[in-house]
Amino acid sequence: MKFSEFPYARPDMDAFKREIETLLDRFRGAQTFEAASDAIAAINAARTELSSLLAIARIRHTIDTTDSFYKEEQRFIDEQSPVYQGLVTEYYRALVASKHRARLEERFGRQLFASAELALKTFDPAILDDLKEENKLSSEYVKLVASASIEFEGERRTLSQLAPFLQSTDRDMRKRAADARYGFFEAHEQEFDRLYDELVKLRTSIARKLGCRTFVELAYARMSRTDYGPAEVAAFRKQVRDHIVPIAQRLNERRRRRLGLDRLRYYDGISFLSGNPTPKGDPAWIVERAQEMYAAMSPETDAFFRFMTDGGLMDLESKPGKRVGGYCSYIGAYRSPFIFSNFNGTAHDVDVLTHEAGHAFQAYMSRGFDVPEYIHPTLDACEIHSMSMEFFAWPWVGSFFLEDTEKYKFSHLAGALTFIPYGAAVDEFQHVVYENPDWTPAQRKSAWREIERNYVPSRIYDDMPYLERGGFWHQQQHIFKSPFYYIDYALAQICALQYWQRSNRDRAEAWDSYVRLCRAGGSDSFTGLVRLAGLRSPFEDGCVASVVGDIDAWLSAVDDQSL
């Protein structure tokens, strides 16, 4: 059955609630470990059935945010997701209090219980209406960004469809495309400020109702960070400032010289005067090359990618009304990952396909778990799978980029490194915002600009007042939709770069480690999974320096002026 054939009907939440409550009564009253285990299996089956319907509706809504039916279903999901969360919380409460807990931990693993204990801190019936409002505001942001229809070069274009013009070798074209993009955000500046102001104040209120001093504490619990906190993340950000920001500055200076510019400005996103590397075919051609690549990579990836293509489990092309960005979802009832992206003719098409395929491959490899919490790990570990897959694809990227292959490798590796300071900046910004929830929008934007200068000092906005006063982050949807998620990309990138190192030494050993990590799913914490894979923790003092030294040396050895 293809994804287009997956049936959907709005779930009966009242019936689901009655079913879960009945099963919870059975679980609490279980006199034997076997009876308790059977009740958990029944609860998980009911959860999988419901979550699959919600996933199908969400995916179809993001594919076409103008579809009136699925727009209404998304509204229903925004309202009912907190109800579902409340029922899962009741399950977690019963789970951690069970008299059979010791044997249940042996059967289902300690990580389920650690996650459950943390999740109990994130919900109370008193915040149910607040959670519904939070979902509503997040969806309003997505809808606003997806509504962009910008007249440019004789056609109306989405934000994703503007991307190729931002990478034009014609500097005037780049500037006009950038001005068109940020012109949209500036035109809606007050709306973005209002949405975020309401989200910050609402999330702070929710946190205080749950007994937290600030939303930061609640956010870490929501992210299921069972083994580290803000102090460890702050120490990691310091490693980034000390060891990566200087290298990123040197890379930007090399890029300025390659482009023959006096200064790099906000519209100078290209890497080479001859143009950024691009895939040499249309979306169907890219998928064909990807199928060949995954067939050659390993038997596991061959089976996985055939499963995805045969099942119609990818929606890759940009089109009007489609949500921006890319993601991987999972539909448990069909044991099927789903890949969503917005191809636009740039190298990002290959990056996002391999990135989301890394997520999907992990879910495919761990879909045998009968614990829903173990299908995916926490988001920090999830991003290791995706970012590492981008590098495991290197032996085959020539089939996508042909004469641009070496140019792609240089810009991909340099981009992986220069991204990390930006990811750390987004994280620090969110920490200061939620520590100061009463700030005005102007104060938040001023704080962003100061942080941005510390991590990405090469950004110059001298002729774009909107960006100069601190509006750049309005386009970063994670800040609105998934607070404190973004640092996970930076943490995972350090792990992915370790796989790049290991692949250069012993590809077979590195791949075996990666598959082992994927099979483990979410059965351990972030640092536990890092240990399982034989990687160094990004929180370990000296880890960042040990990784970026090799990257810097490789990049320094490339004659980038000739690319």
N, C-alpha and C positions, 0 to 999 in steps of 0.2 A: 504494500500500500504506500502510495506517495503522500507527501505532506499535504498536498492539495486535496487529498481524499480523506484526511483525518477528520472525522465528524466532530462537530462542536454544537453543543447546546448549553445555554446558561445553566450552571449548576444550581441545584436547590440547596441553598445554604442552611435553611431550617432543617431539612432532612439530614444533611451532613452533620450538623451540630448534634442532632439526636443520636445519630449513629456513633459519633465519637464519644459522646457522654455515656452511652451504653457500654462501649468497649472499655472506657476508662473505669467504669464500675466493675467490669469483669476483671480488669487488670488489678485494681486495688484489692479486690476480694480473692485473688488467686491464692490458693493454699499451697501450690507447688510451683517450683521453678518452671516446669514444662508448661503449666497453664499460663503463667505470666509471660513466658516467651511467645506462646501462641497468640495471646492478646496483643502483644507488641506487633507481631506479624500482621494481624488484622488491622490495627491502627495504621501501620505503614502502607498497607494496600489501599485503604480509604484515602489517605493523604496523597498517595501517588495518583489516584484517579482524579481527585479534585485539582491538584497542582498541574496536571497535564492539560486539563481544560483551560485553566488560567493561562498557561504558557502558550497554547494555541491562539487564544484570543489576543494576548499581548503581541505575539509575533505578527499576526495578520493586521493588527492595528498599526504597528510601526511600519509595515510595508506600505500601507496607504492610510495616512492619518486623516484623509478626507472621507473615508468610507463610513457612512453614517451608522451602519450596523455595528461595526467593531469599535467605532468611537463611543457608542453607547455602552458596549461591553467593557471598554477600558474604564469608563466612569463607574460601572458596577464593580469592577475589580478594585478600583481605588477605594470604594466604600467598604467592600467586603474583605479585603486583605487583612485589615486589622482584626476583624472577627476571626478569621482563620488563624492569625498569629496568636490570638488569645486562647484558642483551643489547643494549639501546639504547646503554648506555655503551660496549660493545665496538664498536658501529657508529660512535659518535662518535670513539673512539680511532683507528679505521681512517680515518675521514673526515679528521681534522685532520692525519694523517700521510701522506695520499695524495700520490704524486708528481704527480698531476693537479690538485692543490689549486687552483692559480691559475685554471685554466679552469673548475673546478667552482664556484669562488666567483663567476665571471662568470655561470655558468649558474643557480646556486641562490641567490646573494646572500651578502654578507658576514655577515649576522646569524645565519644557520644555523651558521657556523663559530665565531662569537663565543659563541653559546649552547652549542655543543658543548664548547668549551674550558672554559667555566665548569662545565658539567655533569660533566666528568671529575673535578672536585674533590669531587663529592658522592657518589661510589660506589666501593666496593671489595668484592670478594667476602667479605672478612672481616666486613663488617657486614650480611650478608644476613639472618641470623637476628634481628639487632637491628631491622632494618626491618620484618620480619614482626611483631615484638612491638609496634613503634610503631603499625602499622596496627591491630593487635588492640586496643590501648588506646584509640585514637581511636574505633574502632567501638563500644567499650564505653561511651564517653561519649555517643555519639549514641543508643545504645539506652537508656541510663539516662534521658536527657532525654525521649525519645519515649515512655517508659513512664508518664509522668505521667498520672494519671487522678484528678482532684481533684473531690471532692463540693462543688458550689457551686450555690446556688439550685435545689436539688431535682434536679440532674442531675450525672452524672459528666462532667467536661470535661478536654480537653487544655490545655496551656499556651496554644496559639494560640486556642482557643475561649474562654479567659478574657479575651482582649484587649478585646472590646467593653465589658466591665464595668469595666475599668481606665480607660475614657474616659467613664464615666457622669457626668452632671451632679450626681448625688447623691454628695456627698463621702463619706458613710458607706459607700455601695456601693463606691466606688473603694478605700477603705481595706480593706474586707473582701476585695475581689478581689486587691489587692496582697499582703495578708497571706497569702491562700491560695496565691498564686504563690510568694512567697518562703518560705512555710512548707514547700513541697515541696523547695526547694533547701536550706533549713536542715535538714530531716529527713534529707537525703542529704549533708550537709556533709562528713562524714568520707570518704564515697566519692569526692566530687569532689576533695577534698584529696589523697586517696591516688592517684587517677588522675593528677592533675597532677604530684604529687611523683615518681611513677614515670616520667612522660613527660619531665620536666625532667632527671632523672638519666640516663635512657636516651639522650636526645638529646645531652646533654653527653658521655657515653661515646662515642657514635657520632662526634661532632665530633673528639674527641681521637684516636680511632683513625685518622681521616683527616688528622691533622696540624694541626688547628685549635686555637687556644688556648681558645676558647669556642664554644658553639653559634651565637652571633651571626654569626660569619664564615661558618659553614656555611649558616645560614638564608638569608643574602643570596645565596649561590651557588645554593641551591635555588630561590630566587625569580627566578633569571636576571637579576639586577640587574647588567648589564654596564657601566653608565655612571654609577653613583653608589653611595655606601656610607653607613655609619652617621654620618659627619661631616655629610654633606649633609642627611640626614634630621633630625639634631639641630638643624641651622640652621633647617630648615623648622619644626620644633616651636617654636623660639624666636619665629619670625614669628607663629605661631599664638598664643602666650602674649601677645606684645606688641600684636597688632592685632585678634585675634578675640575673645579671652577678655573684654576690656572691653565689646565690643559685645554679646556673648552675655549678659553680666551685665545690661546695660541692657534687653535683650529679656526676660529673665526677670523683671526688676522691672516692666516694662510688663504682663507676663502676671499677676503677682501682683496688680497694681492692677485689671486687668480682672476677675479672679476675686473681688476683694474680700476677700483673705485677709491675715492678719498675716504669715504665712510660707508659702513653698512647701515642701511635704513630699514624701517619696518616692512618695506615692500621688496627687499632684496633677499628673497627666500631661495634663490637658485644657488647651486654649488659651482657651476661651470659656465664659462662664456658660450661653450658649444651647446649648452642646455643640460638640464638634469636628465639622468637616465630614465628611459621610459620603456615599458613593455612593447614589443613589436607586433602586437596583434590585438584583436578585439576581445571582449570578455569570454566568448565561447572558445577562442584560441587559447586564452590564458588557462581556462579550465582544462583543456586538452593537455597542455604542457604540465599542469599540476598533476593530472592523472598519471602521466608518464613518470613524473618525478616520484610520486608516492609508490608507484609500482616498483621502481628501482630502489627506493630507500630501504624498505624492509617488507617482509610478508605481512606484518601487522598493519603498516600504513597502507599497503595495497588493498587489503580487505576493508579497511576503514573508509578509504576515499571512494571505493566502489559503492559501499553502502550509502554514502552521502549523495553521490550523483544518481544512483539508481532510485533513491527515495525522494528525489527533488527537495533535498534538505538544505538547500542554499538559495538565498536571494541576494544577488551580488551587485546589480546595476543600479545606478542613481536614476531617480525619476521624480517628477513632481509629486509633492505630498508625502514623500517617503521621509521617515525620520533620519536625521543626520547620524554619522558615525558607523560603528560596527560593533557587533556583539555575538556571543555564542549563547544559545539557550539549550535547555534539555527537556524533552517530553518523556517523562518516566514511563507512562503506559505503553509507549512504543519503543522504549529504550533507545531513543533517537536524539542525538544532538542536532542543533540547527544553527547554520551560519548565516549571519546578516551583515551586509556591507554596502558601500556606495562606491562602486568603481567609477573612476573619472579620467582614465587615460594616463595617470601618473604612476610612478614607481610605488606609490602607496597601494595600488591595486594588488601587487604581489605581496607587499608587506602585510596588508590586512588579511589577505587570503591565508598566508602561512601562519600569521598570528592567531586568527580565529580557528584555523585548522588545528593549532596546538591545543587550544581549549577543547575543541570537539574530540580530538584524538584521545585526550586524557579521559573525557567522559565516556567515550566508547570503550576504552580499556578498563575502566572501573565500573561499568554498568552492571556487573554481576553482583555488586554489593546489595544486600537486602535492607540496608539502613540508608534511607534517603540522604541523611546528613553526610554520607561517605561518597556519594556520586561525585561531588566536587569538594575540594578542600576549601579552606578560607581563601579570600581573594588574593592575599599576598603570595601564597603558594600557587594559586591558579595561574598567576601571571608568569611564573617560572616556565610552565609548560608552553605558553604562547610565545614568549620572547625567545626561548631556546629553540623552538621549532623554526623561527626565522633564520637562525644561524645553522641549524642542521640542514636547511635547504641550500646552503651555499654551493655545494658541488654541482647543483643543477640550475642555478640562477642564470647561467649562460643561455639556457634554452628559452628563457623569457626575454633577456635583454640583448642577446647577440653581441653586436659591436660595443654596446654600453656596459658589458659585464664588469670590467675592472672599475669603471666609473661608479657602477652601482655598489660594488663591495666597499670601496673607499667611503662613499657617502653614507652607506648603511651603517658601517661600523662607527664612523665619526658621529653620525646622528644618534646612535645608541648611547654614546658617551655624553654628547652635548645635551641630550634630553634630560639626563639625571638631575642637573641643577634646577631645571625648570620644574621637574616633579617635586623636588624638595621645596622650592619656592611656594608652590601651590599648598603644600602641607603646612609650612610655617604660617602662611597667610590664614589658613583655617584655624590654626591654634590661636592666633592673636585675635581673630574675629570673635570666636566663641568665648574667649576670656574677657572680651569687651562687648557684650551683646547689645549694649545701649548706644554704641557708636552710630553716627549718622552715615548715610551712604557715602558722603564726601570723605569722611574719616576713613572708611574702609578702603576707598580707592587710593587715598593718600598712603595708607599702610601698604597696600599692594605695590605701589610704585617704589616705595623705599625697599621693600623686600626684593622686588624684581631687580633693582640696581645691585643688590648684594650678590645675587645668584647669576644674573644674566646681564652683566654691566654693559654688554655690547649693544643692547637694544636702544635705538635712537628714534624718538618720535617727534623731532623738532617741528615737523609740518603736519602733525596729526594731533590736535589738542585733545581729542577724546582719549587717545591712548596715553598721551603725556600726563593726563590727570588721573590715570589709573584704571582705564576701562577694559584692558586686555582680557581679564579673567571672566568677563561676562560670557565669552564664547566657550568656556570650559564647563561642559555640562555636569561633570562629576561634582563640582562645587555645589551645584544646586540639587542634583538628584542623589548623589552617593557621597555624603560628606566623609572626609578622611580616607577615602578609597585611594586617592591618587598616589600617595607615597608607596603603595604596594607595587606600582610599576617601577619605581626607582629601586626598591629592595630586590625585586625580581630581576631587574636588569643586571644587577651585580652578580646574581646567580647565573643568569643566562650567559654573561660574558665569561664566567668560569667554564661553562660548557664549550664556548668558543675556544678557550685555551686548551681544554682537555681534548677536544676533537683534533686540534692541530698535533697533539702528541700521540693520541691513540683513539681513533674514531670509534672503533668497535667497543672499547671500554666505556667511552662517553655515552654511546647510544644505549648500551645495556643499563647504565645508570639512569638514563632518561626514561626508558621503558619501565624500569623498576619504580621510579617516582610516579609515573602516570598510573600504573596499576594500583598504587597505594591510595589513590583518590584522596579523600578527606579523613582517612583513618588515623591521622596523627596531626599534631599542631604544626605551625610553620617551621619552627626550629627543629622539631622532631623529623619532619620530612626532609629538611636540609641535611640533617645528619644521615638519614637513610640513604640519600643520594650521594653521600660522601663530599658534599660541598661545604665551604666555609660560610658561617653565618655572617651576613652583612653587619650585624651588631658587634661582631668581634673586632676589637681594636687592631688595626693593621690590615683588615680584610680588603678595604677599598684600595689602599695603596698597592697591595699585592696583585690586584686584578688589573688596575688601570695602567700599571707600568708596562705590561706586555702590550696592551692596546696602543698606548702612546708610541712605543717602539715600532710597532707594525705600521702605524699611520705615518710616522716620521720617515720611514724607509721608502715610502711611495713618492714618486715624482709626480705630484698632483698637478703641476703646471702643464704636463704633457697629456693629461687625460681629457 
